Structure formats: structure tokens, C-alpha cells
Amino acid sequence: MYDPGQLRTLLAVAQTLSFTQAARRLGLRQSTVSQHVRRLEDATGRTLFTRDTHSVELTEDGEAMLGFARRILEVHEQATSFFTGTRLRGRLRFGASEDFVVTRLPEILESFRAEHPEVDLELTVELSGTLHAQLDAGKLDLVLAKRRPEDPRGESVWHDRLVWIGSERLRIDQDRPVPLIVYPPPGISRALALEALERHGRAWRIACTSGSLNGLVAAARAGLGVMAHSRGLIPPGLVRVPDRVGLPELGEVDFVVRSAARDESEPARALAQAVLAGGDRLHRSAR
């Protein structure tokens, strides 16, 4: 028998790749998080994480346990909901950023709809900056989006780095402005890309602007330029731009779930928990 509390800790550490952030998310002490992981490793007889003072990474056995943990917790929640007889009702306006269009977010939403059929779920797909603004304006109840590094709002689903990506055949001329493929304002990846280039004194030009991820990917595959994108969500047909090209580091980014704190509804809280529990699936492309 695997303890559900320990499995939730495993999910939190796997998604944040940080014992400190996992403890903050779960409201536990860091020592308790470490203890949960040790007990799971003792129970499985396997090492689930490799860790040092700078990084935390899942092992191959940890990846396998992550899949089992997610399924165990899903069934646990379904059983709890069935026997307590609680049924959520109401309207839930949920916003997700373009980054999640090609991930397995639809599977999480499908499971949520199956468990809570009396919740009217309305989905809005937009740029992260736009979603945060709509949430602040009371037009959405919950968002799943990127946030800027200095923004403390929201609960981290996972932490990642932004990288430059483009066609494998693309060649960047060091003596000419960097051709950029970007979302329109207020796209967060756009802003971070422009800020990084400005800081390093690197000239740039806009080669393509699109509010659609599919549009940006098509332009990048055609070799029109480079785009800033999450390292964990690089679309098929595109690759990281080699370091030898000399483009500046883009830094880190958090993908967060954030609700209207002033009036968080039960449906919003339930979907937020489902997204946090299924965060590992958001690293993977839909099949």
C-alpha cells in the first residue's frame, strides 16, 4: 500500500523539481517532504530522484512511479467523491495559454468533466498575459498560464527554462538582426525574448507575429526565424538553437495555476487540484 500523502509529495517534487517549492505548495516542512520521498524509496526499493545541492531530477524508476502515483491518486479521489456523495455544481470559466494546446491538458479536462458533470466548464485559450488580465478583471475564474519571474501570484505547476528554437536548417547571420517569431503583446515569452536581446545589445527584427501557436510553429518550420519557447514543450520539427550561435540566455519560467483569490469557487478549487495532480502530463504531447 502506498500512502496517498506521500504520492502527492512525489508529484509535487516531480513537477517543481524542488523540495523547497514542493513543501511550499503542500504546506509542509521541507524535512517532511524529504521524509515522504525516503519512505517511498524504501517501499519501492528504488531510487526515485537524483539530487544534489543544485538540482533534482527524476530517475527512470521515478518516472515509472510518477505514472503509477497519478493513477492511484485519481482512483482515490474518485472513490472519495463517490462515497461522500459530494457533487459540484456551477459555472467555471477556465483559461489556458496557447502553450498547452498540443499537450495532454484535454485529458485532464475530460476527467474533470466526467467526475463533475454538473459543472458548466467554459474554456478560453489565449496568451498568458491576456489570461492574467482577464482573471484580474473578473472575466475568468481560473487560469493555467506562464508568469513572469518576478510575479509571485499563482501556484507553480512546473518550473522550466525558456530556450531559443527554430528549424534545424536555419542559419543565423551574426552581422544581421536576429529574425524573431513572436506572439503579439502582451505575450510573456515575447517580452522576455526582447528584454534578453536588448540587455545583450543584440539587434533584432520581427519576422512573424501570430496569436496562434500553430502559426508560430509553421513560420519556424519554414525557417523564417527563431522563437522563445519552453524547453519542455518544444514542438515536433523544431530544435534548440545551438549555443554557438550566441543568442542570450532567456532565463526561467513558471507555469502556474491561478484563481481569483477574492472568491475562489469549489469548482475552481477542484480543477486547480486536478491540474496540479496531473502536471506531469502537461510536459507531454497529445497523441
C-alpha positions as CSV (number, residue, x, y, z in Angstrom):
1,M,0.0,0.0,0.0
2,Y,1.4,3.4,-1.0
3,D,0.3,6.4,1.2
4,P,-1.6,9.0,-0.8
5,G,0.1,11.8,1.1
6,Q,3.5,10.5,0.1
7,L,2.3,10.1,-3.5
8,R,1.1,13.7,-3.6
9,T,4.5,14.8,-2.3
10,L,6.2,12.7,-5.1
11,L,4.0,14.5,-7.7
12,A,4.8,18.0,-6.2
13,V,8.6,17.3,-6.2
14,A,8.5,15.9,-9.7
15,Q,6.6,18.9,-11.1
16,T,8.6,21.6,-9.3
17,L,12.0,19.7,-9.3
18,S,12.5,21.4,-5.9
19,F,11.9,20.1,-2.4
20,T,11.6,23.6,-1.2
21,Q,8.9,24.6,-3.7
22,A,7.1,21.2,-3.2
23,A,7.0,21.9,0.6
24,R,5.6,25.4,-0.1
25,R,2.9,24.0,-2.4
26,L,1.8,21.3,0.0
27,G,2.1,23.4,3.2
28,L,4.7,21.0,4.7
29,R,8.1,21.4,6.1
30,Q,11.0,20.6,3.7
31,S,12.1,17.9,6.1
32,T,8.7,16.2,5.8
33,V,8.9,16.3,2.0
34,S,12.3,14.6,2.2
35,Q,10.9,12.0,4.7
36,H,8.0,11.2,2.3
37,V,10.3,10.7,-0.6
38,R,12.6,8.5,1.5
39,R,9.7,6.3,2.7
40,L,8.5,5.9,-0.9
41,E,12.0,4.9,-1.9
42,D,12.2,2.4,1.0
43,A,8.8,1.0,0.0
44,T,9.8,0.6,-3.7
45,G,13.4,-0.4,-3.0
46,R,14.4,2.0,-5.8
47,T,15.9,5.5,-6.0
48,L,13.2,7.8,-7.3
49,F,15.2,11.1,-7.5
50,T,18.8,12.0,-8.1
51,R,19.6,15.2,-6.2
52,D,22.5,17.4,-5.1
53,T,22.7,21.0,-3.8
54,H,21.8,22.4,-7.3
55,S,19.3,20.2,-8.9
56,V,16.6,17.5,-8.5
57,E,15.9,15.0,-11.3
58,L,13.6,12.0,-11.7
59,T,15.3,8.7,-12.2
60,E,13.9,6.1,-14.7
61,D,12.2,4.4,-11.7
62,G,10.9,7.7,-10.5
63,E,9.3,8.4,-13.9
64,A,7.6,5.0,-13.7
65,M,6.4,5.6,-10.1
66,L,5.1,9.0,-11.2
67,G,2.7,7.4,-13.6
68,F,1.5,4.9,-11.0
69,A,1.1,7.7,-8.4
70,R,-1.0,9.8,-10.7
71,R,-3.4,6.9,-11.5
72,I,-3.6,5.8,-7.8
73,L,-4.5,9.3,-6.7
74,E,-7.1,9.7,-9.5
75,V,-8.9,6.5,-8.3
76,H,-8.5,7.6,-4.7
77,E,-10.2,10.9,-5.5
78,Q,-13.0,9.2,-7.5
79,A,-13.7,6.8,-4.6
80,T,-13.8,9.7,-2.1
81,S,-16.1,11.7,-4.3
82,F,-18.4,8.6,-4.8
83,F,-18.8,7.7,-1.2
84,T,-19.1,11.2,0.2
85,G,-21.8,12.0,-2.3
86,T,-20.5,15.5,-3.0
87,R,-21.5,16.9,-6.3
88,L,-20.1,20.1,-7.6
89,R,-22.3,22.5,-9.5
90,G,-22.0,25.8,-11.1
91,R,-20.2,27.7,-13.9
92,L,-16.4,27.6,-14.2
93,R,-14.6,29.9,-16.6
94,F,-11.2,28.4,-17.2
95,G,-8.4,30.0,-19.3
96,A,-5.4,28.1,-20.6
97,S,-2.5,29.6,-22.5
98,E,-1.6,28.6,-26.1
99,D,1.4,26.6,-24.8
100,F,-1.0,23.8,-23.7
101,V,-2.8,23.3,-27.0
102,V,-0.6,20.4,-28.0
103,T,-0.2,18.8,-24.6
104,R,-2.4,16.4,-22.8
105,L,-4.5,19.0,-21.0
106,P,-7.6,17.8,-22.8
107,E,-7.3,14.5,-20.9
108,I,-7.3,16.4,-17.6
109,L,-10.3,18.4,-18.6
110,E,-12.1,15.3,-19.8
111,S,-11.5,13.5,-16.5
112,F,-12.8,16.6,-14.6
113,R,-15.9,16.7,-16.7
114,A,-16.6,13.0,-16.1
115,E,-16.2,13.5,-12.3
116,H,-18.2,16.7,-12.2
117,P,-20.8,16.5,-14.9
118,E,-22.9,19.3,-13.3
119,V,-20.2,21.9,-13.6
120,D,-20.5,24.0,-16.8
121,L,-16.9,24.4,-17.9
122,E,-16.1,27.2,-20.3
123,L,-12.6,27.1,-21.8
124,T,-10.8,30.2,-23.1
125,V,-7.4,29.8,-25.0
126,E,-5.4,32.9,-25.0
127,L,-1.9,34.4,-24.4
128,S,-0.7,34.1,-20.8
129,G,-0.6,37.9,-20.3
130,T,-4.1,38.3,-21.6
131,L,-5.4,35.5,-19.3
132,H,-3.9,37.1,-16.2
133,A,-5.5,40.4,-17.2
134,Q,-8.9,38.7,-17.7
135,L,-8.6,37.0,-14.4
136,D,-7.9,40.3,-12.7
137,A,-10.9,41.8,-14.4
138,G,-13.2,39.1,-13.1
139,K,-13.8,37.6,-16.6
140,L,-12.2,34.2,-15.7
141,D,-12.3,32.1,-12.5
142,L,-9.1,30.1,-13.0
143,V,-6.1,30.2,-15.4
144,L,-3.3,27.9,-16.4
145,A,-0.5,30.1,-17.8
146,K,3.1,31.3,-17.7
147,R,4.1,34.0,-15.3
148,R,6.9,36.4,-15.3
149,P,9.9,35.6,-13.0
150,E,9.1,38.5,-10.6
151,D,5.4,37.7,-10.3
152,P,4.6,35.8,-7.1
153,R,0.9,35.1,-7.9
154,G,-0.3,31.6,-8.6
155,E,0.7,28.1,-7.7
156,S,3.5,26.5,-9.7
157,V,2.5,23.5,-11.8
158,W,6.1,23.2,-13.1
159,H,9.3,25.1,-13.5
160,D,11.1,25.3,-16.8
161,R,13.6,27.2,-18.8
162,L,12.9,29.2,-21.9
163,V,15.1,28.4,-24.9
164,W,15.6,29.6,-28.4
165,I,14.1,27.1,-31.0
166,G,13.9,27.0,-34.8
167,S,14.3,24.9,-37.9
168,E,17.3,22.6,-37.9
169,R,18.2,24.1,-41.3
170,L,18.1,27.7,-40.0
171,R,21.3,29.7,-40.1
172,I,21.6,33.0,-38.1
173,D,23.9,35.6,-39.6
174,Q,25.9,37.2,-36.7
175,D,26.1,40.5,-38.5
176,R,22.4,40.9,-39.1
177,P,19.4,41.4,-36.7
178,V,18.0,38.2,-35.2
179,P,14.8,37.3,-37.0
180,L,12.1,36.7,-34.4
181,I,8.9,34.7,-34.4
182,V,6.7,36.0,-31.6
183,Y,3.3,36.3,-30.1
184,P,1.7,39.8,-30.1
185,P,1.8,41.8,-26.9
186,P,1.2,41.0,-24.1
187,G,2.8,37.7,-24.7
188,I,5.2,36.8,-21.9
189,S,7.7,34.8,-24.0
190,R,7.8,37.7,-26.4
191,A,8.6,40.2,-23.7
192,L,11.3,38.0,-22.2
193,A,12.9,37.4,-25.6
194,L,13.0,41.2,-26.4
195,E,14.3,42.0,-23.0
196,A,17.1,39.4,-23.2
197,L,18.2,40.7,-26.6
198,E,18.1,44.3,-25.5
199,R,20.2,43.6,-22.4
200,H,22.9,42.0,-24.6
201,G,22.8,44.7,-27.2
202,R,21.8,42.3,-29.9
203,A,19.9,43.8,-32.8
204,W,16.6,42.1,-33.8
205,R,13.6,42.3,-36.2
206,I,10.2,40.8,-36.1
207,A,9.9,38.2,-38.9
208,C,6.5,36.8,-37.9
209,T,3.7,37.7,-35.4
210,S,0.8,35.4,-34.7
211,G,-1.6,34.9,-31.9
212,S,-1.7,31.2,-32.7
213,L,0.9,28.7,-31.6
214,N,0.2,26.7,-34.8
215,G,1.0,29.9,-36.8
216,L,4.3,30.5,-35.0
217,V,5.3,26.8,-35.4
218,A,4.6,26.9,-39.1
219,A,6.7,30.0,-39.5
220,A,9.6,28.5,-37.5
221,R,9.4,25.2,-39.5
222,A,9.6,27.3,-42.7
223,G,12.9,28.8,-41.4
224,L,11.6,32.4,-41.0
225,G,13.4,32.9,-37.7
226,V,13.7,31.8,-34.1
227,M,11.2,31.8,-31.2
228,A,11.5,31.7,-27.4
229,H,9.7,28.6,-26.1
230,S,9.6,26.3,-23.0
231,R,12.3,23.7,-23.1
232,G,9.8,21.0,-22.0
233,L,7.3,21.8,-24.8
234,I,9.4,22.0,-28.0
235,P,7.0,21.2,-30.9
236,P,7.9,18.4,-33.3
237,G,10.0,19.5,-36.3
238,L,11.9,22.2,-34.3
239,V,15.1,22.1,-32.3
240,R,17.0,24.2,-29.8
241,V,19.2,26.8,-31.4
242,P,22.9,25.8,-30.7
243,D,24.8,27.8,-28.1
244,R,27.5,28.6,-30.7
245,V,25.0,31.0,-32.4
246,G,25.5,33.2,-29.4
247,L,21.9,34.1,-28.6
248,P,21.4,35.3,-25.0
249,E,20.1,33.2,-22.2
250,L,16.3,33.6,-21.7
251,G,16.1,32.6,-18.1
252,E,13.5,30.5,-16.3
253,V,9.7,30.5,-16.4
254,D,7.0,29.1,-14.1
255,F,3.7,27.6,-15.4
256,V,1.1,28.3,-12.8
257,V,-2.5,27.7,-12.0
258,R,-4.1,30.8,-10.5
259,S,-7.6,31.5,-9.3
260,A,-9.5,34.7,-8.4
261,A,-8.3,34.6,-4.8
262,R,-11.1,37.0,-3.7
263,D,-13.8,34.5,-4.5
264,E,-12.4,31.0,-5.3
265,S,-15.3,28.7,-6.0
266,E,-15.4,25.0,-5.2
267,P,-15.3,24.0,-9.0
268,A,-12.3,26.3,-9.4
269,R,-10.5,24.7,-6.4
270,A,-11.3,21.2,-7.7
271,L,-10.0,21.9,-11.2
272,A,-6.9,23.6,-9.8
273,Q,-6.1,20.4,-7.8
274,A,-6.7,18.2,-10.9
275,V,-4.3,20.3,-12.9
276,L,-1.7,20.2,-10.1
277,A,-2.1,16.5,-9.7
278,G,-1.8,15.9,-13.5
279,G,1.0,18.4,-14.1
280,D,3.4,15.7,-15.4
281,R,1.0,15.1,-18.3
282,L,1.4,18.7,-19.4
283,H,5.0,18.0,-20.4
284,R,3.9,15.5,-22.9
285,S,2.4,16.0,-26.4
286,A,-1.1,14.7,-27.1
287,R,-1.2,11.5,-29.1
